[in-house]
């Protein structure tokens, strides 16, 4: 597999304007993970605000990562391990609050499952809390209430010129200690020095021994530029600003046009060869699914043939010690399903439609059967597979016909 890591910004990139992952994008990202590519969600959101998205994409099953707070924190979603973190020295909070009060700005930070702020009624603060599924807690003395080291603080105002003025002042005043930048016209963020998506992504690449040329990154904002430039291929969304598009290798469609799905299908999925399908990873990930519970293991995959094995034991035998016909059908569907997934185009999904089997002889407990699936018909809307199941001595046990429906992603 040429690419090992797919890094995605969240808002304006992965999510559409309704803050949703479309079915097509979800199907594409699940398939690319099944093919062995790990996903990193890189966002300015707090960790708490990204985890529900990570769960929807099943990063906990496929070994994905969350890079939150614009790089201030990085977590292995599968293990929950904190891989990297850098926080603001609490001694700076009174100074930040003083500047906020002087300009009549709201100021807030994140902690656990809540947002702490001096202006809980501010609409942008409320919007941020709702976006990240967090509570809002007001504090008259913000600096005193922040009894922890925050990953970042955010100043909020509709007065864009005032925010720009303070941003420019802080680029000099805070140089060497903290970084300040506007993530939205109304948000001025303050983070520890050198914290950005690119630098933290670099830490992850070192930990995983992955080279930049093995990484694809997709984003739409100024905060994404560092990671887009670090990746072997940086892709800007169609809705990105021109200054972002000028920094990347490619541009895809907008987040309203499923630009992430389009880019992944064209650059990754369309170039996957059957020999590159990571069978060991597929077997590992199916450990707790039906396939794993029955002991099924893929052993070979090509465009014309897929093979797998299954033990005849207490999980797959009938009470009197021979292979259960239902387990045989499950084995056949598992083989044909992978075969159709390999044959399907990047913008297609596979749905099992029909399975029927003829059982010719028995396989006894203690044996391991081998399923060999061959494609009989590859149509635009369906695939027909024949799956023969043999004992370890090559005696034919069953011959199963599997029909898979091929649907366009919507």
C-alpha positions as CSV (number, residue, x, y, z in Angstrom):
1,X,0.0,0.0,0.0
2,X,1.6,3.3,-1.1
3,X,-0.3,5.4,1.4
4,X,-0.5,4.5,5.1
5,X,-2.1,7.5,6.7
6,X,-5.1,9.7,5.7
7,X,-5.3,12.9,7.6
8,X,-8.6,14.8,7.6
9,X,-9.7,18.2,8.9
10,X,-13.2,18.0,10.3
11,X,-15.3,21.1,9.9
12,X,-15.5,22.4,6.3
13,X,-13.8,19.2,5.1
14,X,-15.1,15.9,6.4
15,X,-18.4,17.3,7.5
16,X,-20.9,19.2,5.3
17,X,-22.7,22.3,6.4
18,X,-25.2,20.3,8.4
19,X,-22.2,18.9,10.3
20,X,-22.8,15.4,8.9
21,X,-20.8,12.7,7.3
22,X,-22.6,11.7,4.2
23,X,-23.3,8.0,3.6
24,X,-21.0,8.0,0.6
25,X,-18.1,9.5,2.5
26,X,-18.7,7.1,5.4
27,X,-18.7,4.1,3.1
28,X,-15.5,5.3,1.4
29,X,-13.6,5.9,4.6
30,X,-14.6,2.5,6.1
31,X,-13.4,0.8,2.9
32,X,-10.1,2.7,2.9
33,X,-9.5,1.6,6.5
34,X,-10.4,-2.0,5.5
35,X,-7.6,-1.7,2.9
36,X,-5.1,-0.9,5.6
37,X,-5.0,2.9,5.6
38,X,-5.2,4.5,9.1
39,X,-7.2,7.8,9.5
40,X,-6.2,10.8,11.6
41,X,-8.9,13.4,12.4
42,X,-7.0,16.7,12.8
43,X,-9.2,19.5,14.2
44,X,-9.2,22.6,16.3
45,X,-12.0,21.1,18.2
46,X,-11.4,19.7,21.7
47,X,-10.9,16.0,22.0
48,X,-14.4,15.6,23.5
49,X,-15.9,17.2,20.4
50,X,-14.2,14.8,18.0
51,X,-14.7,11.4,19.7
52,X,-18.3,10.9,18.4
53,X,-17.1,11.4,14.9
54,X,-14.2,9.1,15.5
55,X,-16.6,6.4,16.7
56,X,-18.9,6.8,13.7
57,X,-15.8,6.2,11.4
58,X,-14.9,3.2,13.6
59,X,-11.4,4.5,14.3
60,X,-11.5,2.5,17.5
61,X,-11.7,-0.7,15.4
62,X,-9.3,0.3,12.7
63,X,-6.5,1.9,14.7
64,X,-7.1,5.6,14.0
65,X,-6.0,8.8,15.7
66,X,-7.4,12.1,16.9
67,X,-5.3,15.2,16.7
68,X,-7.3,17.8,18.7
69,X,-6.8,21.5,19.8
70,X,-5.1,22.2,16.5
71,X,-2.3,19.8,17.6
72,X,-2.3,20.4,21.3
73,X,-3.3,16.8,22.0
74,X,-3.1,13.5,20.2
75,X,-4.8,10.3,21.1
76,X,-4.8,6.7,19.9
77,X,-8.5,6.1,19.6
78,X,-8.2,2.3,19.7
79,X,-6.2,2.2,23.0
80,X,-7.1,5.6,24.5
81,X,-3.4,6.3,24.9
82,X,-2.4,9.9,25.1
83,X,0.5,10.1,22.6
84,X,1.2,13.8,22.8
85,X,0.1,16.9,24.7
86,X,1.2,20.5,25.3
87,X,-0.6,22.9,27.5
88,X,-0.6,26.6,28.3
89,X,1.2,27.6,31.5
90,X,-1.7,28.7,33.9
91,X,0.4,31.8,34.8
92,X,-0.6,33.3,31.5
93,X,-4.3,33.1,32.1
94,X,-4.7,36.4,34.2
95,X,-2.9,38.3,31.4
96,X,-5.2,36.8,28.7
97,X,-8.3,37.6,30.8
98,X,-7.0,41.2,31.3
99,X,-6.8,41.7,27.6
100,X,-10.2,40.2,27.0
101,X,-11.8,42.5,29.6
102,X,-10.0,45.6,28.3
103,X,-11.5,44.9,24.8
104,X,-14.8,43.6,26.1
105,X,-14.2,40.2,24.5
106,X,-15.5,36.9,25.8
107,X,-12.8,34.4,26.7
108,X,-13.3,30.7,27.1
109,X,-11.4,27.4,27.4
110,X,-12.2,23.7,27.4
111,X,-12.0,21.3,30.3
112,X,-13.3,17.7,30.3
113,X,-16.9,17.9,29.1
114,X,-17.5,21.6,29.6
115,X,-16.5,25.1,28.4
116,X,-15.5,27.6,31.0
117,X,-16.1,31.3,30.1
118,X,-16.6,34.8,31.5
119,X,-19.6,35.3,29.2
120,X,-21.8,32.2,29.2
121,X,-24.5,34.1,27.3
122,X,-22.3,34.9,24.3
123,X,-23.9,33.2,21.2
124,X,-20.5,32.1,19.8
125,X,-19.6,30.4,23.0
126,X,-23.0,28.7,23.1
127,X,-22.6,27.6,19.5
128,X,-19.2,26.2,20.2
129,X,-20.5,24.2,23.2
130,X,-23.4,22.8,21.2
131,X,-21.0,21.9,18.3
132,X,-18.8,19.9,20.7
133,X,-21.6,18.5,22.9
134,X,-20.3,20.3,26.0
135,X,-21.8,22.2,28.8
136,X,-21.2,25.9,29.4
137,X,-20.0,27.1,32.9
138,X,-19.8,30.8,33.6
139,X,-17.2,32.3,35.9
140,X,-17.0,35.9,37.0
141,X,-13.3,35.5,37.7
142,X,-12.1,33.5,34.7
143,X,-8.4,33.3,35.7
144,X,-9.3,32.1,39.2
145,X,-11.7,29.5,37.9
146,X,-9.1,28.0,35.5
147,X,-7.3,25.9,38.0
148,X,-5.8,23.6,35.3
149,X,-3.4,24.0,32.4
150,X,-5.6,24.5,29.3
151,X,-4.7,23.2,25.8
152,X,-5.9,26.5,24.4
153,X,-7.8,29.7,25.2
154,X,-10.1,31.5,22.8
155,X,-11.1,35.2,22.7
156,X,-14.4,36.0,21.0
157,X,-15.8,39.2,19.4
158,X,-17.8,40.5,16.5
159,X,-15.3,43.3,16.3
160,X,-13.0,41.7,13.7
161,X,-10.6,44.7,13.5
162,X,-10.1,44.7,17.2
163,X,-9.3,40.9,17.1
164,X,-6.8,41.5,14.2
165,X,-5.1,44.3,16.2
166,X,-4.7,42.1,19.2
167,X,-3.5,39.2,17.1
168,X,-0.8,41.4,15.5
169,X,0.2,42.7,18.9
170,X,0.4,39.2,20.4
171,X,2.5,37.9,17.5
172,X,5.3,40.1,18.9
173,X,4.4,40.3,22.6
174,X,3.9,36.5,23.0
175,X,6.6,35.4,20.6
176,X,8.7,32.6,22.1
177,X,6.0,31.5,24.5
178,X,2.5,31.4,22.9
179,X,1.1,31.5,19.4
180,X,-2.1,33.5,18.5
181,X,-4.1,33.2,15.4
182,X,-7.7,33.7,14.2
183,X,-9.5,30.4,13.3
184,X,-12.7,32.2,12.5
185,X,-13.4,36.0,11.9
186,X,-14.8,36.0,15.5
187,X,-12.3,33.7,17.2
188,X,-8.7,34.5,18.3
189,X,-7.1,31.4,19.6
190,X,-4.1,31.2,21.9
191,X,-2.0,28.0,22.0
192,X,1.4,26.9,23.2
193,X,4.3,27.9,20.9
194,X,4.9,25.7,17.9
195,X,1.6,23.9,18.3
196,X,-0.1,23.4,14.9
197,X,-1.4,20.4,13.0
198,X,1.7,19.9,11.0
199,X,4.1,19.8,13.9
200,X,2.0,17.3,15.9
201,X,1.4,15.2,12.8
202,X,5.2,15.1,12.4
203,X,5.4,13.6,16.0
204,X,2.9,10.9,15.0
205,X,4.8,10.1,11.8
206,X,8.0,9.6,13.9
207,X,6.1,7.4,16.4
208,X,4.7,5.2,13.6
209,X,7.9,5.2,11.4
210,X,5.8,6.6,8.5
211,X,7.4,8.8,5.8
212,X,5.6,12.0,4.6
213,X,5.3,10.6,1.1
214,X,3.1,7.8,2.6
215,X,0.6,10.4,3.9
216,X,-2.4,12.2,2.3
217,X,-3.9,15.2,4.0
218,X,-7.1,17.0,3.2
219,X,-8.3,20.4,4.6
220,X,-9.9,23.7,3.9
221,X,-8.5,26.3,6.3
222,X,-5.4,28.3,7.1
223,X,-4.9,26.1,10.1
224,X,-4.6,23.1,7.8
225,X,-1.7,24.4,5.7
226,X,1.1,23.1,7.9
227,X,-0.2,19.5,7.7
228,X,-1.1,19.8,4.0
229,X,2.5,20.9,3.2
230,X,3.9,18.1,5.3
231,X,2.0,15.3,3.6
232,X,3.2,13.6,0.5
233,X,-0.1,14.8,-1.1
234,X,-1.9,17.8,0.3
235,X,-5.4,18.3,-1.0
236,X,-7.5,21.4,-0.6
237,X,-11.3,21.3,-0.5
238,X,-13.2,23.2,-3.2
239,X,-14.5,25.5,-0.5
240,X,-11.0,26.4,0.7
241,X,-9.7,29.9,0.4
242,X,-7.4,30.7,-2.5
243,X,-4.4,31.1,-0.2
244,X,-4.9,27.5,1.0
245,X,-5.3,26.1,-2.6
246,X,-2.0,27.9,-3.5
247,X,-0.2,25.7,-1.0
248,X,-1.3,22.2,-2.1
249,X,-0.7,19.6,-4.7
250,X,-4.4,19.0,-5.6
251,X,-7.9,20.4,-5.2
252,X,-11.0,18.3,-4.8
253,X,-14.7,19.2,-4.7
254,X,-16.3,21.1,-1.8
255,X,-17.6,19.6,1.5
256,X,-21.1,20.0,0.1
257,X,-20.1,17.9,-2.9
258,X,-18.4,15.0,-0.9
259,X,-14.9,16.2,-1.9
260,X,-13.3,13.9,0.7
261,X,-14.9,10.8,-0.8
262,X,-14.1,11.9,-4.4
263,X,-10.4,12.4,-3.5
264,X,-10.0,9.2,-1.6
265,X,-11.8,7.1,-4.3
266,X,-9.6,8.6,-7.0
267,X,-6.2,8.7,-5.3
268,X,-6.3,5.6,-3.0
269,X,-9.1,3.2,-3.8
270,X,-8.8,3.3,-7.6
271,X,-5.2,2.3,-7.3
272,X,-5.4,-0.6,-4.9
273,X,-4.4,-4.0,-6.4
274,X,-5.7,-7.3,-5.0
275,X,-2.2,-8.3,-4.0
276,X,-2.1,-5.2,-1.7
277,X,-5.2,-6.1,0.3
278,X,-3.9,-6.5,3.9
279,X,-5.3,-10.0,4.7
280,X,-3.6,-10.1,8.0
281,X,-5.1,-6.8,9.1
282,X,-8.6,-7.9,7.9
283,X,-8.3,-11.1,9.9
284,X,-7.2,-9.2,13.0
285,X,-10.0,-6.7,12.7
286,X,-12.6,-9.4,12.3
287,X,-11.5,-11.0,15.6
288,X,-14.6,-10.1,17.5
289,X,-17.0,-10.2,14.6
290,X,-18.9,-13.3,13.2
291,X,-15.9,-14.1,11.0
292,X,-13.6,-14.1,13.9
293,X,-16.0,-16.0,16.2
294,X,-16.1,-18.8,13.6
295,X,-12.4,-18.8,13.2
296,X,-12.5,-17.8,9.5
297,X,-9.2,-16.6,8.1
298,X,-8.5,-15.1,4.7
299,X,-5.5,-16.8,3.0
300,X,-5.5,-15.5,-0.6
301,X,-7.1,-12.8,-2.6
302,X,-7.1,-11.8,-6.3
303,X,-9.6,-10.4,-8.8
304,X,-10.6,-13.9,-9.9
305,X,-10.3,-15.9,-6.7
306,X,-10.5,-15.6,-2.9
307,X,-9.7,-18.3,-0.4
308,X,-10.2,-18.7,3.3
309,X,-10.1,-21.4,6.0
310,X,-12.3,-22.3,8.9
311,X,-11.8,-24.9,11.7
312,X,-14.4,-27.6,12.4
313,X,-14.7,-27.3,16.1
314,X,-17.2,-26.5,18.9
315,X,-18.0,-23.2,17.2
316,X,-18.8,-24.6,13.7
317,X,-19.9,-28.2,14.2
318,X,-23.3,-29.7,14.8
319,X,-23.9,-31.5,18.1
320,X,-22.9,-34.9,16.6
321,X,-19.5,-33.6,15.4
322,X,-19.8,-32.7,11.7
323,X,-19.5,-29.3,10.1
324,X,-22.7,-27.2,10.4
325,X,-24.3,-26.1,7.1
326,X,-25.0,-22.6,8.4
327,X,-21.3,-22.1,9.2
328,X,-20.5,-23.3,5.7
329,X,-22.8,-20.6,4.2
330,X,-21.2,-18.0,6.5
331,X,-17.8,-19.0,5.2
332,X,-18.9,-18.8,1.6
333,X,-20.5,-15.3,2.1
334,X,-17.3,-14.1,3.8
335,X,-15.2,-15.2,0.8
336,X,-17.6,-13.8,-1.8
337,X,-18.0,-10.5,0.1
338,X,-14.2,-9.8,0.0
339,X,-14.1,-10.8,-3.6
340,X,-16.8,-8.3,-4.6
341,X,-15.3,-5.6,-2.4
342,X,-12.0,-6.0,-4.4
343,X,-13.9,-5.9,-7.8
344,X,-16.2,-3.0,-6.9
345,X,-15.3,0.5,-8.2
346,X,-14.4,3.2,-5.7
347,X,-17.8,4.7,-5.8
348,X,-19.7,1.4,-5.3
349,X,-20.7,-0.6,-2.2
350,X,-21.4,-4.3,-1.9
351,X,-24.6,-5.8,-0.4
352,X,-25.2,-9.5,0.0
353,X,-28.4,-10.5,-1.9
354,X,-28.7,-14.3,-2.1
355,X,-26.9,-17.4,-1.0
356,X,-27.7,-21.0,-1.7
357,X,-25.7,-24.2,-1.1
358,X,-25.5,-27.8,-2.0
359,X,-23.9,-30.0,0.7
360,X,-22.3,-33.2,-0.8
361,X,-20.3,-34.7,2.1
362,X,-19.3,-34.0,5.7
363,X,-16.3,-32.6,7.4
364,X,-15.6,-33.8,10.9
365,X,-14.5,-32.1,14.1
366,X,-10.8,-31.6,14.2
367,X,-10.5,-30.8,10.5
368,X,-10.0,-27.4,8.8
369,X,-12.0,-26.7,5.7
370,X,-10.8,-24.5,2.8
371,X,-13.2,-22.3,0.8
372,X,-12.3,-21.3,-2.8
373,X,-14.4,-18.6,-4.3
374,X,-14.3,-17.8,-8.1
375,X,-16.2,-15.1,-9.9
376,X,-18.8,-16.4,-12.4
377,X,-20.4,-13.1,-13.4
378,X,-19.2,-9.6,-12.9
379,X,-22.1,-7.3,-13.9
380,X,-22.7,-3.6,-13.4
381,X,-25.4,-4.3,-10.7
382,X,-24.4,-7.8,-9.4
383,X,-21.6,-10.3,-8.9
384,X,-22.2,-14.0,-8.9
385,X,-19.6,-16.2,-7.1
386,X,-19.2,-19.9,-6.8
387,X,-17.6,-21.0,-3.5
388,X,-16.4,-24.6,-3.2
389,X,-15.6,-25.9,0.3
390,X,-13.1,-28.7,0.7
391,X,-11.7,-30.8,3.6
392,X,-8.0,-30.8,4.4
393,X,-7.8,-33.9,2.1
394,X,-9.5,-32.0,-0.8
395,X,-12.8,-33.8,-0.5
396,X,-15.6,-31.5,-1.8
397,X,-18.0,-30.7,1.1
398,X,-20.2,-28.0,-0.3
399,X,-20.7,-25.9,-3.4
400,X,-22.3,-22.5,-2.7
401,X,-23.7,-19.9,-5.0
402,X,-23.5,-16.3,-3.7
403,X,-25.0,-13.2,-5.4
404,X,-23.9,-9.8,-4.3
405,X,-25.7,-6.6,-5.3
406,X,-23.5,-3.7,-6.4
407,X,-24.9,-0.3,-5.5
408,X,-23.7,3.2,-6.3
409,X,-22.8,5.3,-3.2
410,X,-25.3,8.0,-2.6
